[in-house]
Amino acid sequence: MPVEYTPQPEVSNDRLRADNTVLKSSIAETSPTLPFPGEKKQAEQPTISRPKRVKPHRRSPLGESWSVESWSAVMYWTFEVLLALGMIIFAAILWRQDGVFTIRFVGAQIASFRDADLWKQWLIPIFFTAGFLGAYPRKSLRLKMSKALELWQQTQEDSAADKYYALRKSIIKRFIAATFIQLVNMATSFSGLILTISGKTYEFFVPITFPTEGMGLLIPTFLVSGILAFGPELITRWALPYLGELLRRAWEIISNGVPTRVKA
C-alpha cells in the first residue's frame, strides 16, 4: 500500500526566533530564582557576634564581701607592718647594747658611777640619743633650703641668696654637731666593748677567742661599735615614718574596705 506524503507548511526562521523568545520569557517568569552556591551557604550560616566571655569574680573563702585580691593586699600590708615593727625592735636591741657598753666604759673610769642607780646610768645613753636627734638636720629644714635655692635661681635677688646661705650654714652646723655626738658615743662604745670582749671566748657557730690587743681586737670592735652607734638612729628614722604611713593606710582599709599598698 503506497504511503501518502502530506507536505508541511514551511516555517520561516524569524518565526522560530520569535517563538523561542516568548518561551524563554515565560519560563523565567514562572520558575523560582535560586541563589548561587556561595549565596546559599551564606544564607544558611549567618554571622553571629558572640559576646566575650567574662571571667567570673573569685571570692575569698574567708569572706563573701572581699575578693581574693583584696585579701592578698591585706596580707602584704600586714607583712609590711611586721617588717617595720621588726626593724624598730632590732634598732632598740642595738641601742640597748650600745648603752650597755657605754655604761661599762664610764663605770670603769668613775667608781661612783658603778654604784649609782640603774636609771641614772642610762641617762648617758639617753643623752647621746637625744642630742643626736635634736642636732641632726630635719627633713623640713632641708626642704626649706631647696625651696630657697629655687627661689634664688628664679629671682636672682640678694635677699633670697642670703636666706639660702643662712639655711645651708645652719644645716652644716647641725650635721657637724650630730656627727660629733655620735663619734663620742662610738668612742665610749668602742672602749666598753674592748673591756667586755678582750681575752674572752664566745660561742657563735664555732668558739671564737678575742685577743687582748692588736688589730685582731681593734678591727672587729671598731666595726661593731660603729654599727651600734649609728645604726639605731638611722634605722629608726626610716622605720617610724614608714610605720606611720602604714597606719594611715590602715585607716583607709577600715573606712573603705579596699586595702591598698604603700607607695615606695
Backbone torsions as a table, in degrees:
resi	resn	phi	psi	omega
1	MET	NA	128.6	-175.1
2	PRO	-76.0	142.0	179.9
3	VAL	-87.3	129.7	-180.0
4	GLU	-86.9	137.0	179.3
5	TYR	-103.1	124.0	178.1
6	THR	-103.9	116.6	-177.9
7	PRO	-70.2	136.4	179.0
8	GLN	-91.9	147.5	178.0
9	PRO	-71.3	144.1	-179.7
10	GLU	-76.8	136.6	178.9
11	VAL	-111.6	129.7	-177.6
12	SER	-77.8	158.1	178.4
13	ASN	-64.6	-34.9	178.6
14	ASP	-62.5	-37.9	179.6
15	ARG	-67.5	-37.8	178.2
16	LEU	-65.5	-42.0	179.6
17	ARG	-65.6	-37.5	179.3
18	ALA	-66.3	-42.1	179.1
19	ASP	-64.1	-42.1	178.6
20	ASN	-62.1	-38.8	179.8
21	THR	-63.8	-44.3	179.1
22	VAL	-64.1	-41.4	-178.8
23	LEU	-64.5	-41.6	179.8
24	LYS	-65.9	-39.9	-179.3
25	SER	-66.9	-37.3	179.4
26	SER	-69.1	-36.1	178.1
27	ILE	-68.0	-39.0	-180.0
28	ALA	-65.4	-33.0	-179.2
29	GLU	-75.7	-33.5	-174.7
30	THR	-90.3	-26.6	-176.6
31	SER	-83.0	141.3	179.4
32	PRO	-72.4	152.5	179.7
33	THR	-84.7	120.4	-179.3
34	LEU	-101.5	136.8	179.1
35	PRO	-74.9	161.8	174.9
36	PHE	-70.8	162.6	-179.0
37	PRO	-56.8	-39.2	178.9
38	GLY	-66.6	-40.1	178.9
39	GLU	-68.1	-37.4	179.0
40	LYS	-64.5	-40.0	179.2
41	LYS	-65.9	-38.4	179.8
42	GLN	-69.1	-33.2	178.6
43	ALA	-72.3	-34.8	-179.6
44	GLU	-74.7	-30.7	-177.8
45	GLN	-120.4	81.1	179.2
46	PRO	-71.1	150.6	179.3
47	THR	-75.3	125.2	-178.9
48	ILE	-117.0	123.3	178.2
49	SER	-83.1	111.9	-179.2
50	ARG	-86.8	138.1	177.8
51	PRO	-69.8	149.0	178.8
52	LYS	-67.9	143.1	-179.4
53	ARG	-73.2	125.2	179.8
54	VAL	-93.0	125.8	-179.5
55	LYS	-70.3	126.8	-179.2
56	PRO	-63.1	141.7	-179.5
57	HIS	-75.9	121.4	-177.3
58	ARG	-77.7	139.4	178.5
59	ARG	-111.0	147.2	179.8
60	SER	-78.3	142.0	176.0
61	PRO	-69.2	-13.0	-179.8
62	LEU	-83.3	-17.3	-179.5
63	GLY	-169.9	153.3	-177.5
64	GLU	-90.7	-17.9	-175.2
65	SER	-90.3	-22.0	-178.4
66	TRP	-110.3	141.8	178.8
67	SER	-83.9	173.0	178.8
68	VAL	-64.6	-36.5	179.0
69	GLU	-63.5	-36.7	178.5
70	SER	-65.8	-43.4	179.3
71	TRP	-66.3	-34.7	176.8
72	SER	-66.5	-36.0	176.7
73	ALA	-67.3	-36.8	176.6
74	VAL	-64.4	-41.5	178.8
75	MET	-65.0	-38.3	177.3
76	TYR	-65.6	-41.4	177.1
77	TRP	-62.7	-41.1	178.3
78	THR	-63.3	-39.4	177.5
79	PHE	-62.8	-40.8	178.9
80	GLU	-65.7	-38.8	177.5
81	VAL	-63.5	-45.5	179.0
82	LEU	-63.7	-35.8	178.0
83	LEU	-65.4	-44.8	178.8
84	ALA	-64.0	-42.4	177.7
85	LEU	-64.6	-39.3	177.8
86	GLY	-63.3	-38.9	177.7
87	MET	-66.8	-37.9	177.7
88	ILE	-66.1	-41.9	178.0
89	ILE	-64.3	-41.1	177.7
90	PHE	-62.3	-41.0	177.0
91	ALA	-64.3	-37.2	178.1
92	ALA	-65.4	-38.4	178.0
93	ILE	-65.1	-43.1	176.9
94	LEU	-62.1	-42.1	-179.6
95	TRP	-64.2	-41.6	179.4
96	ARG	-63.5	-43.1	-179.0
97	GLN	-67.1	-36.4	175.4
98	ASP	-62.8	-40.6	177.6
99	GLY	-65.9	-35.7	178.6
100	VAL	-62.7	-44.5	-179.8
101	PHE	-69.4	-34.5	177.0
102	THR	-65.9	-44.2	177.8
103	ILE	-63.5	-37.2	178.3
104	ARG	-63.1	-41.7	179.9
105	PHE	-68.0	-47.0	-179.3
106	VAL	-64.4	-37.7	177.7
107	GLY	-65.8	-31.7	177.1
108	ALA	-72.1	-24.6	-179.6
109	GLN	-91.1	-33.8	-176.6
110	ILE	-121.5	115.9	-176.7
111	ALA	-68.1	-37.5	-178.1
112	SER	-68.3	-24.2	-179.9
113	PHE	-69.0	-30.8	179.7
114	ARG	-67.5	-28.9	-178.4
115	ASP	-90.1	-2.2	-178.5
116	ALA	-74.4	164.1	177.8
117	ASP	-63.8	157.2	-176.2
118	LEU	-65.2	-39.7	-178.3
119	TRP	-67.3	-29.8	176.7
120	LYS	-71.3	-35.7	177.7
121	GLN	-64.7	-37.2	-177.9
122	TRP	-77.7	-2.4	175.3
123	LEU	-67.4	-29.7	-179.8
124	ILE	-68.3	-50.0	175.1
125	PRO	-60.8	-36.6	177.8
126	ILE	-64.5	-38.1	178.6
127	PHE	-62.9	-44.2	178.9
128	PHE	-60.5	-44.5	-177.9
129	THR	-67.3	-45.1	180.0
130	ALA	-64.9	-38.3	178.5
131	GLY	-65.6	-39.5	179.1
132	PHE	-67.4	-46.2	-179.0
133	LEU	-65.9	-33.9	178.5
134	GLY	-74.7	-33.8	-177.8
135	ALA	-84.8	-26.5	-175.9
136	TYR	-65.3	132.8	-178.8
137	PRO	-63.3	128.4	-177.8
138	ARG	-75.6	163.9	180.0
139	LYS	-66.3	-37.4	179.4
140	SER	-62.9	-37.5	178.1
141	LEU	-67.5	-38.5	177.7
142	ARG	-67.3	-34.8	176.6
143	LEU	-67.3	-37.9	176.8
144	LYS	-62.3	-40.1	178.8
145	MET	-65.2	-39.4	178.2
146	SER	-64.7	-42.7	178.3
147	LYS	-66.3	-37.6	177.7
148	ALA	-64.9	-37.1	177.2
149	LEU	-65.7	-42.3	177.6
150	GLU	-63.6	-41.2	178.7
151	LEU	-64.2	-39.3	179.0
152	TRP	-66.5	-40.0	179.5
153	GLN	-67.7	-31.0	-179.7
154	GLN	-80.0	-42.5	-173.7
155	THR	-95.6	-27.0	-176.5
156	GLN	57.5	34.7	179.0
157	GLU	-94.3	150.1	-179.6
158	ASP	-69.9	-34.2	179.4
159	SER	-64.8	-39.4	177.6
160	ALA	-67.1	-36.9	177.4
161	ALA	-66.6	-40.4	178.5
162	ASP	-63.4	-41.0	178.8
163	LYS	-64.8	-40.9	179.5
164	TYR	-63.9	-47.3	-178.5
165	TYR	-67.5	-31.3	176.9
166	ALA	-66.9	-43.2	177.6
167	LEU	-66.4	-40.2	179.1
168	ARG	-63.2	-42.1	178.5
169	LYS	-64.3	-39.8	178.7
170	SER	-64.6	-40.6	179.7
171	ILE	-66.1	-41.6	179.1
172	ILE	-63.0	-42.6	178.6
173	LYS	-62.7	-42.8	179.3
174	ARG	-64.2	-41.6	-179.7
175	PHE	-64.8	-40.8	178.4
176	ILE	-64.2	-42.8	-179.6
177	ALA	-64.8	-42.4	179.4
178	ALA	-65.3	-39.3	178.9
179	THR	-66.7	-39.2	179.1
180	PHE	-63.9	-42.9	179.1
181	ILE	-61.9	-42.5	-179.4
182	GLN	-71.0	-31.0	176.5
183	LEU	-68.2	-38.9	175.3
184	VAL	-64.4	-41.6	177.1
185	ASN	-62.1	-41.4	178.9
186	MET	-65.4	-37.8	179.5
187	ALA	-65.5	-41.1	178.3
188	THR	-67.5	-38.6	177.4
189	SER	-67.8	-38.8	178.3
190	PHE	-60.7	-45.4	-179.1
191	SER	-68.9	-41.6	178.4
192	GLY	-66.6	-34.1	178.4
193	LEU	-68.7	-37.5	177.1
194	ILE	-63.3	-42.3	178.6
195	LEU	-64.7	-27.1	-175.7
196	THR	-82.8	-43.5	-170.5
197	ILE	-104.1	-5.2	-175.5
198	SER	-63.7	121.4	176.5
199	GLY	73.2	13.6	-177.7
200	LYS	-108.9	158.9	179.4
201	THR	-111.5	133.0	-179.1
202	TYR	-125.8	142.6	178.9
203	GLU	-93.0	108.8	170.7
204	PHE	-102.2	-108.9	168.4
205	PHE	-88.2	-30.1	174.7
206	VAL	-134.8	156.2	178.2
207	PRO	-63.8	130.2	179.5
208	ILE	-123.3	123.7	178.0
209	THR	-108.1	122.3	179.9
210	PHE	-86.9	140.0	178.2
211	PRO	-72.7	168.0	179.7
212	THR	-86.0	-14.3	179.6
213	GLU	-162.4	173.3	176.9
214	GLY	96.6	179.2	-176.9
215	MET	-69.3	-26.2	177.6
216	GLY	-64.6	-21.3	176.1
217	LEU	-97.7	-37.8	-173.3
218	LEU	-74.0	-40.5	-175.0
219	ILE	-66.4	-54.0	178.5
220	PRO	-63.8	-32.7	178.2
221	THR	-66.8	-40.3	178.5
222	PHE	-63.5	-44.1	-179.6
223	LEU	-65.5	-45.1	-178.4
224	VAL	-66.6	-40.9	179.8
225	SER	-66.3	-34.6	175.8
226	GLY	-65.1	-41.1	177.3
227	ILE	-65.3	-41.2	-179.0
228	LEU	-68.9	-31.6	-177.0
229	ALA	-80.7	-45.1	-174.4
230	PHE	-97.9	-21.9	-174.5
231	GLY	-65.6	-50.0	-174.8
232	PRO	-59.7	-44.2	-178.9
233	GLU	-66.8	-42.4	-179.4
234	LEU	-66.2	-41.7	178.9
235	ILE	-65.2	-41.9	-178.0
236	THR	-67.1	-37.7	179.5
237	ARG	-65.5	-23.9	174.1
238	TRP	-88.5	-42.1	-170.5
239	ALA	-74.6	-38.1	-177.0
240	LEU	-65.4	-48.6	175.4
241	PRO	-61.8	-35.8	179.2
242	TYR	-66.0	-41.1	177.1
243	LEU	-65.3	-38.3	176.2
244	GLY	-61.6	-39.7	176.8
245	GLU	-65.3	-38.0	178.0
246	LEU	-65.3	-40.6	178.6
247	LEU	-67.5	-33.2	175.3
248	ARG	-65.8	-38.0	175.6
249	ARG	-66.9	-31.2	178.8
250	ALA	-62.8	-35.9	177.3
251	TRP	-65.2	-35.6	175.6
252	GLU	-65.2	-38.4	179.0
253	ILE	-64.3	-42.7	-177.5
254	ILE	-69.4	-40.7	-175.5
255	SER	-78.9	-41.6	-175.3
256	ASN	-98.7	-24.3	-178.6
257	GLY	78.6	6.7	179.7
258	VAL	-121.3	103.2	-178.2
259	PRO	-72.3	146.8	176.7
260	THR	-130.9	156.2	-179.3
261	ARG	-84.8	158.8	178.1
262	VAL	-81.5	135.0	178.8
263	LYS	-72.7	143.7	-179.0
264	ALA	-78.7	NA	NA
